[in-house]
Amino acid sequence: MVKLGGEDVGMSFPSMHQPETGETTTAFGDTAEDAWRIARRLDPQE
């Protein structure tokens, strides 16, 4: 799995790509806490 994340004032995002399946998931949030909480639920490896 390839993971990428970033944040700026008022926005945060984690993005995950699964090369084996070609599936990419991205979650956006107003805060890093919100965005990463969503990402943890979407990541089957967490």
C-alpha positions in Angstrom: 0.0 0.0 0.0 1.2 3.5 -0.9 0.1 6.3 1.5 0.3 10.0 1.0 -1.0 12.8 3.3 -0.9 16.5 3.6 -2.3 19.4 5.4 -2.7 23.1 5.1 -4.6 25.7 7.0 -8.2 24.5 7.2 -7.7 21.2 5.3 -6.1 17.8 5.8 -6.0 14.7 3.7 -4.7 11.2 3.7 -4.7 9.2 0.5 -4.1 5.4 0.1 -3.4 3.4 -3.1 -3.5 -0.3 -3.3 -1.4 -1.3 -6.4 -2.7 -4.9 -6.4 -6.3 -3.8 -6.9 -5.8 -0.4 -8.4 -8.0 1.1 -5.7 -7.3 4.6 -4.4 -9.1 6.2 -1.4 -8.8 9.7 -0.2 -10.4 11.4 2.8 -10.6 15.1 3.4 -11.3 16.9 6.6 -11.3 20.3 8.2 -8.8 19.1 10.7 -6.1 16.4 10.6 -7.8 14.6 13.4 -11.1 14.3 11.4 -9.4 13.3 8.2 -7.1 10.6 9.7 -10.0 9.2 11.8 -11.9 8.6 8.5 -8.8 7.2 6.8 -8.2 4.6 9.6 -11.7 3.3 9.0 -11.1 3.0 5.3 -7.7 1.3 5.6 -8.1 -2.5 5.8 -4.5 -2.8 7.2 -5.2 -0.6 10.3 
